[in-house]
Amino acid sequence: MTMARYDYGRAGVAGIGTPQANPTVEAEMRLLLPANVLVAVSRLTSTADQPLNRLRDYLEHMDRTLEQFDTLRPAVYGFACTGSSYLVEREHERAILDRLEARFGCPIVTATGAIHAELQRAGARRIALASPYPAPLAEAAAAYWRASGYDVAEIRGIDTGSADTRSIYTLGTADARPVATELAASGVDAVLLSGTGMPSLALLADPPPGAPLFSSNLCLARALCRALGLAEPDPVQWRPRLTEALALPDKGTTPR
């Protein structure tokens, strides 16, 4: 299929699906992906009351999310929700992805698939999870990674004060740093900061000593770049963007 050329997308169009209330994915992808990649975001939606059912809906009804693009055809689509993959059988997820790839004509990369690829590239076998999830989802995450062949040495919770997974979106780097610091010094091969809604770039830009840190959004951004035939996100480029993004507005400047 011939892809349309857009002024703001000369390097390709990356579609992103992010949970409906997630404020983090778009912000971090804008910092990580090259400026000449057109990032088109659609919202994963659900009316389910229970958090885990919401996460399942995001995956089960991904077709509705992809339909939001109408005639826009991404070259690759990133499913930016790790929790959904933890809650369904792998064969069922693969069947969904195969069907949608055939229908919409582009590869679909899940956050969990991107994480797995990065852990494999790093040769990591023994990992620790920094988990902002409620207990049932944290247990499902650990089971997922064990079934993927990893030795999950430790799971450390990051308290959000709520059993609703949307409370993850209130977290900041300061909430994750103490847990990440302890896990990085625990003798594991890698520390996984699971969850696309938990900000991670400030922590990755200034990591604690010890095992390397992997976040859902950084792994997904790397996978999207590879799918587009581009170099992976370069910290030399995204760190200055991060500094600018985190800066407070200049209140003394009058808008024109």
Residue pairs with C-beta under 8 A, 6 or more apart in sequence:
1 73
1 105
3 12
3 13
3 73
3 75
4 73
6 13
6 38
8 36
8 38
9 36
9 37
9 38
10 36
11 34
11 36
11 37
11 228
11 230
12 37
12 38
12 75
12 76
12 228
12 229
12 230
13 37
13 38
13 40
13 72
13 73
13 74
13 75
14 29
14 33
14 37
14 38
14 39
14 40
14 74
14 75
14 76
14 77
14 78
14 224
14 228
15 40
15 41
15 42
15 66
15 69
15 72
15 74
15 76
15 77
15 78
15 106
16 25
16 26
16 29
16 39
16 40
16 41
16 42
16 77
16 78
16 80
17 41
17 42
17 43
17 44
17 58
17 62
17 65
17 66
17 77
17 78
17 79
17 80
17 81
18 25
18 26
18 41
18 42
18 43
18 44
18 80
18 81
18 196
19 25
19 43
19 44
19 54
19 55
19 58
19 80
19 81
19 196
19 197
20 43
20 44
20 45
20 46
21 166
21 169
22 80
22 81
22 169
22 196
22 197
23 169
23 197
24 169
24 196
24 197
24 198
24 199
24 217
25 41
25 80
25 196
25 197
25 217
26 39
26 41
27 199
27 245
28 199
28 200
28 201
28 217
28 218
28 221
29 39
29 41
29 80
29 217
29 220
29 221
30 39
30 241
30 245
31 201
31 238
31 241
31 242
31 245
32 201
32 217
32 218
32 221
32 233
32 238
33 39
33 221
33 224
33 225
33 233
34 225
34 230
34 237
37 224
37 225
37 228
37 230
40 69
40 72
40 74
42 65
42 66
42 68
42 69
43 65
43 68
44 58
44 62
44 65
44 81
45 57
45 58
45 61
45 64
45 65
46 53
46 54
46 57
46 58
46 61
48 54
48 56
48 57
51 134
51 137
51 163
51 164
51 165
51 166
52 83
52 87
52 136
52 137
52 165
54 165
55 81
55 83
55 84
55 86
55 87
55 137
55 165
56 84
56 87
56 88
58 65
58 81
58 84
59 79
59 81
59 84
59 85
59 87
59 88
59 93
59 96
60 88
60 96
62 79
62 96
62 100
62 108
63 100
63 103
66 77
66 100
66 103
66 104
73 104
73 105
73 106
74 106
75 106
75 227
75 228
76 106
76 107
76 108
76 109
76 224
76 227
76 228
77 104
77 106
77 107
77 108
77 109
78 108
78 109
78 110
78 111
78 114
78 220
78 223
78 224
79 108
79 109
79 110
79 111
80 111
80 196
80 216
80 217
80 220
81 111
81 196
82 111
82 112
82 115
82 141
82 194
82 195
82 196
82 216
83 133
83 137
83 141
83 165
83 195
85 93
85 110
85 111
85 112
85 113
85 144
86 112
86 137
86 140
86 141
86 143
86 144
87 137
87 140
90 147
93 110
97 108
97 110
100 108
101 107
101 108
107 227
109 220
109 223
109 224
109 227
111 196
111 216
111 217
111 219
111 220
112 144
113 223
114 216
114 219
114 220
114 222
114 223
115 192
115 194
115 214
115 216
115 219
115 220
116 148
117 219
117 223
118 214
118 219
118 222
119 127
119 150
119 190
119 192
119 214
122 189
122 190
122 212
122 214
123 189
124 150
124 188
124 189
124 190
125 149
125 150
125 151
125 189
126 150
126 151
126 153
126 187
126 188
126 189
127 145
127 150
127 151
127 152
127 153
127 188
127 189
127 190
127 191
127 192
128 152
128 153
128 154
128 155
128 156
128 183
128 186
128 188
128 190
128 191
128 192
128 211
129 138
129 141
129 142
129 145
129 152
129 154
129 155
129 156
129 191
129 192
129 194
130 156
130 158
130 176
130 179
130 180
130 183
130 191
130 192
130 193
130 194
131 137
131 138
131 141
131 155
131 156
131 157
131 158
131 194
131 195
132 157
132 158
132 160
132 168
132 171
132 175
132 176
132 194
132 195
132 197
132 198
133 141
133 157
133 165
133 168
133 194
133 195
134 162
134 163
134 164
134 165
137 165
138 155
138 157
141 155
141 194
142 152
142 155
145 152
145 192
146 152
153 186
153 187
153 188
154 183
154 186
154 188
156 179
156 182
156 183
157 179
158 171
158 175
158 176
158 179
158 198
159 175
160 167
160 168
160 170
160 171
161 167
165 197
166 197
168 195
168 197
168 198
169 197
171 197
171 198
171 199
172 199
173 199
173 200
173 202
173 203
175 198
176 193
176 198
176 199
176 200
176 203
177 203
177 208
180 191
180 193
180 203
180 207
180 208
180 213
181 208
181 210
183 191
183 211
184 191
184 207
184 208
184 209
184 210
184 211
184 212
184 213
185 208
185 209
185 210
185 211
186 210
186 211
187 211
188 211
189 211
190 211
190 212
190 213
190 214
191 211
191 212
191 213
191 214
192 214
192 215
193 200
193 203
193 213
193 214
193 215
193 216
194 216
195 216
196 216
196 217
196 220
198 215
200 213
200 215
200 216
200 217
200 218
201 215
201 217
201 218
201 238
201 242
202 242
202 246
203 213
203 215
204 213
204 215
204 218
205 235
205 239
205 242
207 213
218 233
221 232
221 233
222 232
222 233
225 231
225 232
225 233
226 232
